[in-house]
């Protein structure tokens, strides 16, 4: 009889997921299953994706929080060196940016509609002297408070 264990893809993905939750690195997991690190990462992602589709909202929130906590743990030792104002560590900064990109994907922050107030940037171009600058700022503030723009006909300065 052979000592070779045969695993289905979903069984491997589940095992990879729980080993990763247990704190093993993808390198350790890959060695355990005789696969590449990329294959271990793919299996892990497959399991997380499947879990997110199958489980209810509370389980998805739990999985998302677990991943956020892991990203925090990964980022924490690099944040200080990356943000050191006297001698910033460029490699640490690049690492922190990569972690931030993963967080953005996880939270789907890049999927915000371009038409939502959170994603609309208003630019106020001001020239001239200080009085014109202050007037333009106040005009922009009034438009924001009124919820409109002069193009909408909601300019509070008009009658």
C-alpha angles and dihedrals in degrees: 000000000000124000091212114118116214116211129187116231092251092049091052091047090051093048091047090050094052093044089052090048086052090059103259117143121241088248091057092046092048091051091049093054098034093243137121122268089248090055091050091051091048091050091049092050091048091055094046091048092048091047091051091053097043103039125072125255093274093055091046089052090050092051091046091050091049090054092046090051090051092049089050090051091049093047099043100079092045099047097077096049091043093053099039102132094204100046112005116195105232095198090051089049091052090049092050090050091052091051089049090053090053090050090051091052093045092051092039090232091151090060096069112129114256088230099060118106089240092062101039112098117202117207121203114196112199130181135167130044134341094270091054090047093052091045091052092049092050091047090051091048092050091050090050093049092048090050096234146083130234088254089060091056089243096115105142088206090067116086 
